[in-house]
């Protein structure tokens, strides 16, 4: 059995299981029909671009944002394309540098309770992003050797009330104030002072 046919058979078996539930079955059927409509509208180069994405969900989002199919989204909600792009950008940020950890994983890593993790986040000593019912997720790059990076708490305090995603973007993006270097890379080298200067400017003006 080829890899493609094995994958198709597995998907078919999962679809069969899902459709035994009337509500899930209805959702799957309508979603499948929508995907067919999107695929019909896309050009060959758009299909190749979407199919090359690293995850199934990214492939779907990429397909929806291709010029050939984006009109379907706008017909439903004029802001839908922008919302999808925002979600995609968020996931790319959260997926960088090792992804994210749950509160339980952070508690285990630091040797503290979950409540203590929450208190640190609320006190701006940890960086966490609220993910709806999934709770908070914590970027893995802010930890090293069973502790937070040296200088992280001071930088977070300096960034002030900036949204969590903006703070993540600050750490993972090159800053002209730092010679195009990333704050994260400098913190890993224990070079805290210049990052604090960049963070102060970011907190005041919203840009590093």
TADAWO-V429589 format. One line per field, one symbol per residue. ss: DSSP state (2 for helix, 1 for strand, 0 for the rest). A space follows every 50 residues. Layout:
BEGIN
ss->???
END
This chain:
BEGIN
ss->00222222222222222200022222222222222222222002222222 20000222222222000002222222000222222222222222222201 10222222220002222222220000011102220111122211001100 02222222200002222222220112220011222222000022222222 22222000
END
